[in-house]
Every structure is written in structure tokens, then in C-alpha cells.
Amino acid sequence: MKKILTLICCTILIAATSCTKKYITPANVTAFYDVKGTSGWVVSTDSGGKTSYSSTLNNLPENDNYSQANGGVLVYISYDNGATYEALPETYNGIAYSYTYSVGKVILYAQNSNGTQLSAAPSLDIKVKVVLVDSTPA
């Protein structure tokens, strides 16, 4: 009886340890950009006729069609050369910052916190961190 019980326990132990779980870590990408004071912004008008200032961050080839359809984009800004970052959307000194993204680029927007156009483009230099979050559809 002991031999049978030992054989059953060994079989269960071998079966339990032979199962492995495979973890696939997505390949996230981080890119950094600098937006220089007033020269880094242009007046932008949306489809509804509202104006704001915008800055286009190009050269983001990792945000391809697959990533656009399945992944996500997070954007952070820093006013102290990267010592601290704040996540967008964000309001700083009365300026509301937001963003949109499409294949290969991210566009930052700056407008008054009440939704109207600023009288002048933001004057501070901004360091921007763009994080592409990889994901696999379920």
C-alpha cells in the first residue's frame, strides 16, 4: 500500500512541476522631446474653429498602425529639465495642456484653462516624455 501511495504522490508531484506558465513582457518605449519656449508652438485651429497653440512631436516610428490600434500613449511634461514630470492633461500657471496622437506623432496643445486661446504661446522650455504602452488584444 505504501508503494502505491508513494507512486501516486510522485506522479502528482511530477505532473504539477512540469506545468510552466509563460509570461510575455510587452515592449514599452519611452521617447524624450524638448519644446523650446514660444518658438516651439504654432497657432492651431480645430474642426470646430477653436484655436489653441500646438507643438507636434514627430519621429515616433514605434507608434505604428498596430500600436495605434492596440496600445496606448502617455505624455508627461517637465519644467525643470526632467527632475519632475507631470502627467497630461495638466493645468500649469493657468495654461491647460492636453495632447492627441496618431501614427508616428504626438501633438501637444496649450490653451487658457477657460478654453480660450492664449494671448501668447507658452514661454517656458518644456521637456516632454512620451511613453508608448504596448498591449495585446484579448
Beta strands, then each sheet from edge to edge (+ up, - down):
strand 1: 29-35
strand 2: 42-45
strand 3: 51-57
strand 4: 72-78
strand 5: 86-87
strand 6: 90-92
strand 7: 95-102
strand 8: 105-112
strand 9: 126-133
sheet 1: 1+ 9- 4+ 5-
sheet 2: 2+ 3- 8+ 7- 6+
end
